[in-house]
Amino acid sequence: MDIRGTVELIEDPEKSLPRELSQKYLGEDPPPEPDEVLRLVVRVTPQKISGFSV
């Protein structure tokens, strides 16, 4: 699969996305991370998607 488009990188200093996903799928908070770990949310706006099947 090939996805082409624009990408937006958004800092997540509160690390809210990992916590939100962990709560949704595991029902618990993720293990704590050091403060110096930088989390980014990558949002892709697709402009062209192509794929193949076997």
C-alpha positions in Angstrom: 0.0 0.0 0.0 1.2 3.5 -0.8 -0.2 6.6 0.8 0.8 10.0 -0.4 -0.2 13.3 1.0 0.7 15.9 3.6 1.9 15.2 7.1 1.5 17.3 10.2 3.7 16.7 13.2 2.0 17.8 16.5 3.9 17.7 19.8 2.1 15.8 22.6 4.0 17.1 25.8 1.3 15.7 28.1 1.6 12.3 26.4 -2.2 12.2 26.2 -2.6 10.1 23.1 -0.7 7.0 24.5 -2.8 7.3 27.7 -6.0 7.6 25.7 -5.2 4.6 23.5 -4.0 2.5 26.5 -7.2 3.2 28.4 -9.4 2.4 25.3 -7.7 -0.9 24.4 -6.2 -2.1 27.6 -8.2 -0.4 30.3 -5.1 0.8 32.1 -2.6 3.6 32.0 0.7 3.0 30.1 3.9 2.8 32.1 5.4 6.2 32.9 8.0 7.7 30.5 10.9 10.0 31.3 10.1 13.7 30.8 12.8 14.0 28.2 11.0 11.6 25.8 9.4 13.6 23.1 6.0 12.3 21.8 4.7 13.4 18.4 1.3 12.8 16.8 1.6 12.3 13.1 -1.5 13.2 11.1 -1.6 12.2 7.5 -4.0 13.9 5.0 -4.0 11.4 2.1 -4.1 12.8 -1.4 -3.5 9.5 -3.2 -3.8 5.9 -2.0 -2.8 3.0 -4.1 -2.5 -0.6 -3.1 -2.3 -4.2 -4.3 -3.7 -7.5 -3.3 -2.3 -11.0 -3.6 
